[in-house]
Amino acid sequence: MGLALAQCKQTYSAMDFNIRRDMMEWFQAQAPEWNVPDLISGGSFLATYGFNQKFQINDMALGLFACLTVNSDKSSEDNFHDALDTLSKHEFDRLDRALQMGRDQLVVLRKIVQSAFEEKLFVGMTHYVQVCLDNISTAGTQFAGRPEVLIPLAHFLQETYVVMSRGQRVKKAPFVLVAQLQPPSTDGTGDFLHVVGLPGADNVAAGMKNFMGKAFRAAARQAKVELELDSFEECLVRIGKRSKTAFLDALIIALSAAPTEPQSNRH
């Protein structure tokens, strides 16, 4: 980028004003060349408590997400109040524990992704890429036992698959993750599966709207399958385990009739 070495050794606040003013534009111009379009995704902050505690926005997000999603004996309401307490300036220990939980959770998700590649669980269907994970809770019940964790896990799986495949067609294919969070029952009558749908990796990077929730509803109507929303995200649904085959077959038909170019969220 042509920055002087003396400036690079400085902290951002100590750099020349002209460099600080133009730095974001320089990074954004270089990002596509190195395939990091989200290098600068938006605003950030640095929280400093005293002289030793420094937390960036990613640290706070990682810790709060762990507080809300790490499976425990507490209810969702209690986890929410714990997350609020973690934001307190005087609760350093709580934030440190939350960050450690977040790191442990990332380790578990990485192991799940690695296992999916080793077992060759990625299947290229007609109109999407599919991964089925049976009893995912055995990989780390405490850290991957809640439905909300499946959305970042699906993004992790999709991004890794795109990098490993290195194909242009893979970047445009929607991604579907099917996972069973609870251990299977003896008779299978009460078993449920969670299904997460993502648009193609190119559409995700471009900020396109996720149309998979609409496709799920169309597939459920056609297959006459009962569909349950298990979160605020329409792309995460729950179905009966016995309805898996019928639902996925209907999803192929629904995606074949879906528009190839989703509407963009950007105006």
MARBATOR-125351 format. One record per atom (N, C-alpha, C, O): residue in one letter; x, y, z. Coordinates in steps of 0.001 Angstrom, whole numbers, padded with zeros to 6 digits, always signed. Example, Ala and Ser with C-alpha at 12.3 -4.5 7.8 and 13.67 -1.06 7.14 Angstrom:
BEGIN
A+013190-005690+007800 A+012300-004500+007800 A+013200-003300+007800 A+014236-003319+008465 S+012850-002250+007080 S+013670-001060+007140 S+012900+000030+007870 S+013409+001138+008039 
This chain:
BEGIN
M+000823-001211+000000 M+000000+000000+000000 M+000855+001258+000000 M+000342+002363-000174 G+002136+001093+000192 G+003030+002249+000099 G+003097+003103+001339 G+003479+004269+001253 L+002735+002559+002503 L+002814+003334+003734 L+004244+003333+004271 L+004961+002338+004163 A+004637+004443+004838 A+005979+004542+005408 A+006099+003622+006612 A+005154+003471+007386 L+007281+003001+006769 L+007490+002067+007863 L+007305+002751+009216 L+006769+002152+010149 A+007746+003999+009320 A+007608+004733+010583 A+006133+004897+010962 A+005787+004869+012143 Q+005259+005069+009948 Q+003836+005206+010224 Q+003218+003869+010625 Q+002335+003824+011481 C+003681+002780+010008 C+003137+001450+010312 C+003446+001024+011745 C+002702+000241+012335 K+004536+001535+012304 K+004902+001183+013675 K+004104+001964+014708 K+004167+001666+015901 Q+003355+002964+014255 Q+002568+003776+015168 Q+001196+003139+015394 Q+000725+002352+014572 T+000569+003483+016500 T-000835+003133+016670 T-001666+004000+015730 T-001199+005029+015243 Y-002890+003578+015484 Y-003729+004290+014524 Y-003943+005743+014928 Y-003918+006635+014080 S-004150+005980+016200 S-004422+007345+016656 S-003213+008258+016524 S-003361+009481+016514 A-002003+007676+016421 A-000786+008489+016318 A-000338+008696+014879 A+000627+009422+014639 M-001016+008074+013911 M-000634+008237+012509 M-000994+009634+012018 M-001771+010355+012644 D-000401+009999+010870 D-000725+011277+010258 D-002211+011335+009916 D-002841+010319+009622 F-002747+012542+009962 F-004175+012715+009718 F-004568+012262+008310 F-005616+011639+008140 N-003759+012558+007314 N-004090+012188+005932 N-004146+010674+005759 N-004985+010165+005017 I-003258+009954+006440 I-003249+008498+006351 I-004490+007920+007016 I-005124+007015+006474 R-004838+008444+008198 R-006024+007951+008891 R-007289+008243+008098 R-008233+007453+008112 R-007307+009363+007417 R-008490+009742+006642 R-008688+008828+005437 R-009824+008487+005108 D-007604+008425+004773 D-007705+007650+003532 D-007504+006152+003723 D-007614+005392+002761 M-007214+005715+004945 M-006858+004297+005139 M-008010+003365+004795 M-007795+002344+004140 M-009213+003685+005214 M-010339+002808+004938 M-010557+002653+003433 M-010829+001553+002953 E-010437+003751+002694 E-010600+003677+001241 E-009521+002806+000606 E-009800+002072-000342 W-008283+002880+001120 W-007203+002041+000586 W-007477+000564+000842 W-007301-000268-000048 F-007906+000241+002055 F-008197-001156+002380 F-009344-001695+001529 F-009283-002829+001054 Q-010382-000897+001335 Q-011510-001340+000530 Q-011125-001550-000919 Q-011677-002423-001589 A-010187-000762-001411 A-009726-000941-002793 A-008894-002208-002943 A-008927-002847-003994 Q-008139-002581-001894 Q-007282-003762-001957 Q-008017-005047-001607 Q-007565-006128-001982 A-009134-004959-000903 A-009811-006155-000396 A-010224-007140-001491 A-009971-008334-001330 P-010851-006707-002602 P-011250-007697-003621 P-010071-008465-004208 P-010215-009637-004555 E-008913-007829-004326 E-007754-008504-004906 E-007317-009684-004055 E-006829-010682-004583 W-007490-009580-002722 W-007075-010646-001812 W-008255-011477-001326 W-008126-012259-000384 N-009411-011306-001974 N-010607-012115-001697 N-011049-011984-000241 N-011408-012972+000400 V-011020-010770+000265 V-011528-010484+001612 V-012484-009292+001521 V-012178-008209+002021 P-013660-009497+000870 P-014573-008364+000672 P-015114-007780+001959 P-015504-006613+001990 D-015145-008583+003045 D-015685-008102+004312 D-014587-007684+005277 D-014774-007733+006493 L-013431-007269+004737 L-012326-006864+005593 L-012746-005727+006513 L-012390-005710+007691 I-013500-004780+005976 I-014045-003683+006776 I-015553-003740+006604 I-016081-003311+005578 S-016251-004270+007608 S-017687-004504+007491 S-018523-003381+008097 S-019729-003310+007856 G-017911-002526+008862 G-018698-001455+009478 G-017958-000830+010639 G-016740-000960+010765 G-018706-000155+011481 G-018100+000517+012619 G-017604-000446+013671 G-018011-001608+013699 S-016741+000021+014521 S-016198-000807+015591 S-015933+000088+016792 S-016161+001297+016751 F-015442-000536+017869 F-015085+000240+019042 F-014047-000536+019839 F-013872-001739+019644 L-013375+000148+020719 L-012406-000465+021620 L-012764-000039+023030 L-012678+001141+023372 A-013169-001010+023853 A-013553-000730+025236 A-012343-000937+026131 A-011755-002018+026144 T-011969+000098+026881 T-010821+000018+027771 T-011275+000262+029201 T-011796+001329+029528 Y-011071-000745+030052 Y-011414-000637+031463 Y-010117-000648+032272 Y-009456-001682+032371 G-009759+000474+032837 G-008501+000550+033568 G-007316+000520+032621 G-007361+001110+031542 F-006242-000175+033028 F-005032-000202+032226 F-004817-001553+031527 F-004062-001626+030557 N-005463-002609+032000 N-005161-003937+031478 N-006288-004546+030657 N-006039-005459+029870 Q-007511-004071+030814 Q-008651-004692+030144 Q-008962-003928+028860 Q-009383-002772+028900 K-008750-004589+027719 K-009085-004006+026424 K-009876-005026+025625 K-009411-006142+025393 F-011081-004637+025202 F-011952-005548+024470 F-012437-004855+023200 F-012901-003715+023236 Q-012324-005560+022083 Q-012849-005053+020830 Q-014278-005539+020641 Q-014786-006336+021430 I-014919-005049+019583 I-016309-005399+019335 I-016461-006894+019085 I-017458-007486+019499 N-015479-007522+018408 N-015554-008958+018154 N-015455-009758+019456 N-016088-010804+019595 D-014658-009261+020407 D-014569-009929+021707 D-015920-009913+022415 D-016370-010930+022942 M-016556-008749+022420 M-017854-008622+023084 M-018899-009503+022404 M-019679-010176+023077 A-018914-009499+021065 A-019899-010298+020334 A-019688-011786+020587 A-020651-012529+020772 L-018419-012225+020597 L-018116-013634+020837 L-018564-014059+022228 L-019171-015117+022391 G-018266-013240+023229 G-018641-013582+024589 G-020144-013568+024802 G-020678-014463+025456 L-020838-012570+024262 L-022285-012490+024438 L-022995-013638+023722 L-023965-014192+024240 F-022511-013995+022527 F-023126-015112+021802 F-022965-016410+022582 F-023876-017237+022616 A-021801-016589+023211 A-021578-017786+024022 A-022517-017805+025229 A-023065-018850+025580 C-022700-016641+025861 C-023612-016582+027015 C-025038-016973+026623 C-025747-017602+027408 L-025451-016607+025428 L-026822-016853+025001 L-027034-018257+024458 L-028153-018768+024500 T-025986-018890+023949 T-026171-020145+023215 T-025538-021362+023852 T-025896-022484+023495 V-024614-021191+024778 V-024015-022366+025402 V-025077-023084+026228 V-025713-022496+027103 N-025250-024349+025933 N-026310-025129+026579 N-025955-025387+028041 N-024832-025785+028351 S-026891-025166+028915 S-026679-025392+030348 S-028010-025696+030991 S-029030-025807+030311 D-027996-025830+032298 D-029229-026103+033026 D-030105-024865+033165 D-031260-024966+033579 K-029570-023707+032824 K-030332-022475+032956 K-031308-022305+031804 K-031122-022870+030726 S-032333-021531+032042 S-033315-021235+031001 S-032773-020156+030068 S-031743-019541+030342 S-033475-019939+028973 S-033067-018896+028023 S-033124-017517+028664 S-032297-016654+028370 E-034101-017312+029540 E-034213-016022+030223 E-033007-015784+031129 E-032470-014677+031175 D-032583-016826+031851 D-031419-016677+032723 D-030150-016417+031909 D-029308-015615+032314 N-030011-017083+030780 N-028855-016839+029921 N-028853-015404+029403 N-027798-014783+029274 F-030045-014882+029109 F-030139-013501+028628 F-029714-012523+029715 F-028997-011562+029435 H-030143-012752+030938 H-029750-011862+032036 H-028250-011981+032325 H-027610-010994+032686 D-027687-013185+032168 D-026240-013341+032330 D-025488-012538+031279 D-024449-011944+031569 A-026014-012522+030056 A-025381-011747+028990 A-025437-010253+029296 A-024481-009527+029023 L-026546-009792+029858 L-026649-008385+030243 L-025651-008041+031347 L-025027-006980+031323 D-025507-008944+032308 D-024548-008706+033389 D-023115-008676+032867 D-022261-007983+033419 T-022859-009426+031807 T-021510-009455+031235 T-021107-008099+030667 T-019917-007794+030587 L-022075-007287+030275 L-021785-005977+029713 L-021382-004947+030765 L-020943-003848+030426 S-021528-005297+032019 S-021196-004357+033087 S-019684-004066+033100 S-018865-004960+032889 K-019344-002820+033349 K-017939-002436+033397 K-017209-003019+034607 K-015980-003084+034632 H-017969-003434+035592 H-017358-003924+036824 H-017308-005446+036890 H-016819-005998+037876 E-017805-006137+035861 E-017845-007595+035868 E-016774-008158+034935 E-017089-008824+033950 F-015494-007885+035254 F-014406-008358+034391 F-014355-009885+034348 F-014115-010475+033294 D-014579-010509+035482 D-014513-011965+035535 D-015585-012601+034666 D-015339-013612+034008 R-016768-012013+034664 R-017840-012551+033826 R-017472-012488+032348 R-017708-013440+031604 L-016893-011361+031922 L-016529-011212+030524 L-015397-012156+030148 L-015395-012713+029051 D-014451-012338+031030 D-013367-013286+030766 D-013908-014704+030616 D-013482-015444+029730 R-014851-015082+031485 R-015443-016418+031373 R-016241-016547+030083 R-016224-017594+029435 A-016940-015479+029715 A-017718-015520+028471 A-016802-015663+027255 A-017108-016417+026332 L-015685-014942+027253 L-014733-015063+026149 L-014156-016467+026063 L-013964-016997+024968 Q-013878-017071+027218 Q-013354-018436+027207 Q-014398-019418+026681 Q-014068-020344+025940 M-015660-019211+027069 M-016716-020052+026526 M-016824-019887+025013 M-017040-020857+024287 G-016669-018637+024541 G-016716-018396+023108 G-015589-019103+022370 G-015801-019667+021297 R-014382-019071+022950 R-013252-019771+022327 R-013499-021274+022291 R-013251-021930+021279 D-013989-021812+023401 D-014276-023246+023450 D-015355-023628+022442 D-015304-024695+021830 Q-016325-022742+022283 Q-017382-023014+021317 Q-016838-023031+019890 Q-017235-023877+019089 L-015941-022113+019566 L-015331-022095+018243 L-014514-023358+017994 L-014499-023877+016877 V-013838-023853+019024 V-013067-025092+018879 V-013990-026257+018549 V-013667-027084+017697 V-015138-026325+019221 V-016096-027404+018952 V-016639-027299+017533 V-016753-028311+016841 L-016974-026091+017092 L-017481-025914+015731 L-016425-026297+014700 L-016745-026898+013675 R-015180-025954+014967 R-014113-026341+014030 R-013986-027855+013941 R-013770-028395+012855 K-014118-028544+015066 K-014042-030004+015055 K-015207-030609+014275 K-015041-031614+013584 I-016375-030002+014387 I-017529-030494+013633 I-017292-030329+012135 I-017576-031241+011358 V-016773-029169+011725 V-016491-028932+010313 V-015426-029898+009811 V-015564-030465+008727 Q-014371-030088+010585 Q-013318-031019+010194 Q-013866-032440+010047 Q-013519-033150+009103 S-014715-032844+010978 S-015306-034171+010906 S-016194-034317+009677 S-016221-035378+009052 A-016922-033257+009326 A-017785-033313+008139 A-016977-033533+006872 A-017414-034245+005968 F-015790-032918+006802 F-014938-033126+005628 F-014311-034514+005636 F-014235-035162+004593 E-013869-034972+006783 E-013252-036284+006854 E-014237-037397+006519 E-013857-038396+005909 E-015489-037237+006909 E-016501-038244+006645 E-017210-038012+005306 E-018106-038773+004940 K-016811-036961+004573 K-017360-036653+003244 K-018885-036530+003297 K-019609-037204+002563 L-019345-035653+004185 L-020769-035463+004377 L-021363-034422+003431 L-022580-034240+003412 F-020537-033740+002651 F-021029-032730+001713 F-021561-033443+000468 F-020843-034199-000187 V-022831-033185+000159 V-023477-033835-000984 V-024010-032754-001919 V-024780-031889-001503 G-023601-032808-003166 G-024089-031866-004160 G-025402-032335-004751 G-025419-033243-005582 M-026516-031721-004327 M-027830-032064-004869 M-028039-031315-006186 M-027128-030657-006690 T-029243-031422-006731 T-029506-030806-008028 T-029384-029293-007978 T-028817-028679-008882 H-029919-028689-006914 H-029965-027226-006860 H-029324-026662-005595 H-029404-025455-005365 Y-028695-027486-004773 Y-028061-026968-003560 Y-027047-027975-003043 Y-027003-029124-003483 V-026221-027510-002084 V-025250-028365-001402 V-025817-028709-000031 V-026323-027835+000673 Q-025735-029973+000346 Q-026378-030443+001566 Q-025377-031134+002480 Q-024497-031863+002024 V-025528-030890+003788 V-024754-031581+004822 V-025730-032071+005883 V-026535-031295+006399 C-025657-033356+006207 C-026504-033941+007246 C-025619-034377+008408 C-024701-035178+008228 L-025891-033856+009587 L-025132-034187+010794 L-026053-034898+011770 L-027016-034312+012265 D-025758-036155+012044 D-026569-036935+012974 D-026064-036745+014398 D-024876-036894+014686 N-026999-036413+015277 N-026686-036269+016707 N-025447-035399+016918 N-024438-035847+017462 I-025550-034158+016479 I-024435-033220+016573 I-024038-032959+018015 I-022917-032523+018279 S-024947-033220+018957 S-024667-032920+020359 S-023509-033749+020902 S-022879-033348+021881 T-023215-034896+020289 T-022114-035708+020792 T-020771-035034+020582 T-019798-035383+021251 A-020695-034068+019662 A-019434-033365+019414 A-019138-032329+020486 A-018008-031852+020582 G-020113-031978+021278 G-019914-030985+022340 G-021261-030489+022813 G-021705-029407+022429 T-021906-031276+023643 T-023279-030978+024040 T-023401-029582+024639 T-024376-028875+024385 Q-022429-029195+025416 Q-022525-027916+026107 Q-022423-026739+025147 Q-023048-025703+025372 F-021640-026885+024079 F-021334-025736+023216 F-022078-025763+021888 F-022110-024745+021196 A-022672-026880+021507 A-023347-026960+020212 A-024710-027611+020340 A-025153-028304+019425 G-025369-027403+021443 G-026634-028067+021688 G-027855-027203+021511 G-028967-027663+021774 R-027694-025953+021072 R-028843-025069+020916 R-029016-024726+019438 R-028029-024643+018707 P-030262-024525+018986 P-030500-024279+017556 P-029784-023056+017014 P-029375-023045+015853 E-029624-022008+017847 E-029015-020774+017340 E-027582-020977+016863 E-027096-020219+016024 V-026900-021991+017389 V-025507-022243+017000 V-025424-022764+015577 V-024373-022660+014945 L-026517-023328+015056 L-026480-023949+013744 L-026289-022932+012620 L-025745-023273+011570 I-026728-021688+012825 I-026577-020692+011758 I-025107-020336+011528 I-024655-020417+010385 P-024324-019942+012564 P-022888-019723+012301 P-022173-021000+011877 P-021212-020934+011111 L-022618-022163+012357 L-022014-023420+011914 L-022257-023632+010427 L-021361-024077+009710 A-023459-023317+009956 A-023755-023453+008529 A-022886-022516+007691 A-022398-022906+006631 H-022691-021276+008165 H-021804-020353+007454 H-020373-020895+007431 H-019693-020814+006409 F-019922-021442+008551 F-018576-022014+008651 F-018419-023159+007646 F-017424-023224+006924 L-019393-024053+007605 L-019344-025179+006671 L-019362-024706+005225 L-018599-025204+004397 Q-020228-023746+004917 Q-020332-023266+003547 Q-019044-022585+003087 Q-018549-022865+001995 E-018500-021691+003918 E-017290-020977+003526 E-016117-021938+003342 E-015325-021790+002412 T-016011-022922+004236 T-014921-023886+004123 T-015074-024740+002880 T-014090-025026+002198 Y-016289-025147+002581 Y-016535-025971+001390 Y-016218-025204+000114 Y-015656-025768-000825 V-016572-023931+000073 V-016284-023111-001111 V-014773-022980-001311 V-014282-023074-002436 V-014035-022761-000214 V-012581-022634-000319 V-011947-023945-000774 V-011045-023937-001612 M-012404-025062-000233 M-011827-026352-000579 M-012201-026794-001988 M-011419-027471-002656 S-013392-026415-002442 S-013845-026855-003767 S-013255-026018-004889 S-012913-026542-005950 R-013135-024710-004653 R-012550-023803-005638 R-013280-023854-006983 R-012653-023866-008042 G-014585-023882-006923 G-015382-023899-008147 G-016349-022737-008171 G-016917-022382-007138 Q-016545-022142-009328 Q-017453-021007-009440 Q-018906-021434-009229 Q-019709-020678-008683 R-019235-022648-009667 R-020606-023125-009517 R-020965-023318-008045 R-022105-023082-007645 V-019998-023743-007246 V-020245-023964-005817 V-020579-022652-005120 V-021383-022636-004188 K-019978-021561-005556 K-020218-020269-004925 K-021652-019787-005107 K-022153-019002-004303 K-022310-020255-006163 K-023672-019803-006441 K-024737-020744-005888 K-025915-020386-005856 A-024342-021949-005450 A-025316-022936-004993 A-025762-022641-003566 A-024916-022374-002713 P-027070-022679-003274 P-027536-022553-001883 P-026989-023690-001032 P-026580-024732-001543 F-026991-023465+000271 F-026421-024442+001203 F-027477-024814+002228 F-028164-023946+002767 V-027606-026118+002497 V-028606-026622+003452 V-027900-027511+004471 V-027193-028452+004109 L-028099-027202+005734 L-027562-028003+006835 L-028723-028662+007570 L-029657-027985+008000 V-028661-029978+007713 V-029654-030745+008456 V-028943-031354+009660 V-027971-032093+009501 A-029422-031049+010859 A-028735-031499+012069 A-029731-031974+013102 A-030824-031422+013236 Q-029339-033013+013837 Q-030122-033512+014961 Q-029397-033141+016244 Q-028289-033614+016497 L-030019-032299+017049 L-029367-031787+018248 L-029480-032730+019434 L-028543-032849+020224 Q-030603-033391+019566 Q-030817-034252+020727 Q-030482-035697+020380 Q-030596-036087+019218 P-030074-036492+021351 P-029824-037918+021092 P-031098-038599+020584 P-032194-038237+021012 P-030975-039576+019682 P-032169-040249+019142 P-032892-041060+020215 P-032269-041642+021103 S-034211-041084+020112 S-035018-041862+021046 S-035076-043320+020603 S-034627-043657+019507 T-035616-044163+021432 T-035647-045597+021128 T-036613-045928+019987 T-036310-046759+019131 D-037778-045269+019983 D-038757-045561+018936 D-038750-044558+017800 D-039350-044812+016755 G-038075-043405+017979 G-037958-042416+016912 G-039184-041551+016718 G-039214-040734+015798 T-040202-041706+017559 T-041421-040923+017354 T-041245-039455+017732 T-041889-038589+017139 G-040399-039163+018691 G-040231-037783+019143 G-038983-037113+018646 G-038581-036082+019186 D-038351-037671+017624 D-037107-037107+017108 D-037393-035966+016140 D-038302-036046+015314 F-036601-034904+016256 F-036740-033746+015379 F-035397-033429+014740 F-034340-033768+015271 L-035463-032770+013590 L-034281-032291+012887 L-034397-030789+012704 L-035485-030267+012462 H-033284-030104+012818 H-033225-028676+012508 H-032581-028488+011135 H-031575-029118+010809 V-033177-027620+010356 V-032710-027379+008992 V-032363-025903+008849 V-033172-025033+009172 V-031163-025626+008368 V-030703-024256+008126 V-030436-024091+006636 V-029801-024947+006020 G-030907-023020+006067 G-030691-022746+004653 G-029992-021417+004442 G-030348-020412+005057 L-028994-021417+003568 L-028256-020200+003220 L-028245-020027+001705 L-028184-021020+000979 P-028301-018802+001215 P-028123-018596-000226 P-026685-018898-000636 P-025843-019194+000211 G-026410-018823-001916 G-025059-019078-002398 G-024038-018173-001734 G-024367-017072-001293 A-022793-018641-001663 A-021744-017870-000989 A-021565-016503-001631 A-021308-015527-000925 D-021694-016406-002955 D-021584-015110-003626 D-022684-014168-003169 D-022442-012976-002975 N-023899-014695-002993 N-025017-013862-002549 N-024849-013434-001096 N-025208-012316-000726 V-024296-014337-000266 V-024038-013973+001129 V-023033-012837+001202 V-023223-011879+001952 A-021949-012944+000414 A-020919-011910+000422 A-021451-010579-000101 A-021000-009513+000319 A-022420-010648-001028 A-022972-009425-001609 A-024108-008836-000786 A-024665-007801-001152 G-024463-009489+000332 G-025533-008973+001175 G-026922-009227+000642 G-027854-008491+000968 M-027082-010271-000184 M-028388-010574-000741 M-029322-011131+000328 M-028873-011690+001329 K-030606-010976+000106 K-031611-011468+001032 K-031641-012988+001017 K-031528-013608-000041 N-031794-013582+002187 N-031873-015033+002312 N-033303-015474+001982 N-034231-015198+002742 F-033473-016155+000852 F-034784-016590+000404 F-035104-018029+000833 F-036143-018567+000453 M-034223-018651+001616 M-034400-020060+001949 M-035620-020310+002837 M-036221-021381+002760 G-035993-019351+003671 G-037190-019510+004485 G-038432-019676+003622 G-039300-020493+003928 K-038517-018907+002553 K-039637-019039+001618 K-039614-020393+000938 K-040661-021013+000750 A-038423-020861+000565 A-038298-022178-000064 A-038699-023282+000911 A-039333-024259+000512 F-038336-023137+002183 F-038726-024130+003191 F-040244-024220+003317 F-040799-025316+003392 R-040915-023069+003341 R-042371-023080+003467 R-043032-023724+002253 R-044008-024462+002387 A-042491-023439+001065 A-043040-024054-000147 A-042838-025560-000135 A-043732-026311-000524 A-041669-026004+000311 A-041401-027441+000376 A-042297-028115+001399 A-042777-029225+001167 A-042529-027457+002529 A-043390-028040+003559 A-044821-028174+003069 A-045482-029171+003359 R-045312-027181+002327 R-046674-027268+001783 R-046790-028419+000782 R-047766-029170+000794 Q-045791-028545-000072 Q-045856-029587-001090 Q-045733-030983-000489 Q-046423-031910-000915 A-044857-031132+000498 A-044661-032443+001118 A-045637-032700+002255 A-045645-033789+002829 K-046471-031697+002592 K-047424-031805+003692 K-046712-032161+004994 K-047098-033081+005716 V-045660-031396+005260 V-044837-031588+006446 V-045066-030423+007411 V-045124-029267+006993 E-045192-030725+008665 E-045362-029674+009669 E-044031-028981+009917 E-043031-029626+010231 L-044031-027673+009775 L-042810-026874+009887 L-042908-025986+011114 L-043932-025340+011336 E-041851-025950+011911 E-041836-025116+013111 E-040665-024159+013053 E-039543-024544+012724 L-040944-022895+013382 L-039879-021898+013501 L-039307-021983+014909 L-040033-021834+015892 D-038001-022225+015003 D-037381-022420+016311 D-036521-021229+016723 D-035795-021302+017715 S-036599-020124+015964 S-035833-018916+016291 S-036466-017752+015557 S-037505-017909+014916 F-035846-016580+015647 F-036339-015410+014933 F-035937-015441+013463 F-036439-014637+012677 E-035057-016335+013077 E-034593-016436+011698 E-035448-017433+010924 E-035616-018576+011350 E-035991-016997+009782 E-036806-017889+008972 E-035983-018990+008310 E-036529-020008+007886 C-034679-018786+008222 C-033826-019783+007570 C-033516-020957+008489 C-032833-021891+008068 L-033999-020940+009740 L-033794-022029+010691 L-035159-022573+011090 L-035949-021880+011733 V-035435-023833+010701 V-036731-024449+010977 V-036518-025819+011604 V-035406-026346+011617 R-037605-026387+012125 R-037560-027710+012725 R-038631-028592+012099 R-039770-028162+011916 I-038260-029839+011768 I-039195-030795+011181 I-039046-032128+011911 I-038053-032355+012603 G-040030-033004+011756 G-039931-034342+012301 G-038912-035164+011529 G-038781-035023+010314 K-038201-036010+012229 K-037151-036802+011580 K-037709-037711+010504 K-037056-037939+009485 R-038902-038232+010715 R-039509-039123+009736 R-039921-038400+008461 R-040173-039042+007442 S-039993-037069+008503 S-040381-036280+007321 S-039181-035793+006527 S-039347-035060+005553 K-037974-036185+006923 K-036760-035667+006307 K-036715-035905+004808 K-036495-034964+004045 T-036919-037144+004366 T-036800-037472+002944 T-037828-036718+002116 T-037493-036141+001081 A-039069-036721+002564 A-040117-036033+001809 A-039854-034535+001741 A-040069-033909+000702 F-039394-033965+002836 F-039141-032521+002858 F-037988-032145+001926 F-038103-031175+001177 L-036889-032885+001955 L-035741-032557+001120 L-036042-032778-000353 L-035555-032031-001202 D-036841-033797-000669 D-037246-034005-002069 D-038094-032833-002556 D-037924-032361-003680 A-039006-032370-001709 A-039829-031222-002087 A-039006-029946-002161 A-039333-029043-002931 L-037932-029860-001363 L-037078-028670-001391 L-036370-028536-002735 L-036165-027425-003222 I-036001-029651-003327 I-035381-029600-004659 I-036328-028956-005664 I-035913-028126-006474 I-037590-029338-005610 I-038585-028765-006522 I-038793-027285-006222 I-038903-026471-007139 A-038845-026936-004938 A-039060-025537-004562 A-037909-024656-005029 A-038135-023545-005508 L-036668-025145-004892 L-035515-024345-005305 L-035395-024264-006820 L-034880-023278-007348 S-035862-025284-007517 S-035820-025223-008980 S-036774-024171-009519 S-036563-023643-010611 A-037830-023859-008759 A-038783-022832-009173 A-038470-021469-008595 A-039121-020487-008949 A-037461-021385-007687 A-037116-020108-007058 A-036365-019232-008040 A-035707-019760-008936 P-036436-017893-007909 P-035682-016994-008773 P-034199-017159-008562 P-033748-017369-007436 T-033442-017067-009622 T-031994-017238-009545 T-031305-016049-008933 T-030196-016201-008420 E-031899-014866-008954 E-031283-013673-008407 E-032159-013131-007287 E-033139-012445-007578 P-031861-013399-006042 P-032634-012851-004928 P-032527-011338-004888 P-031591-010744-005422 Q-033519-010728-004236 Q-033482-009274-004074 Q-032419-008880-003089 Q-032148-009606-002133 S-031812-007732-003313 S-030740-007279-002446 S-031312-006481-001290 S-032335-005808-001419 N-030628-006571-000158 N-031004-005773+001014 N-030442-004367+000933 N-030846-003494+001702 R-029530-004137+000026 R-028837-002849-000024 R-029618-001887-000904 R-030081-002257-001983 H-029759-000675-000448 H-030495+000350-001176 H-029587+001535-001416 H-030007+002523-002019 
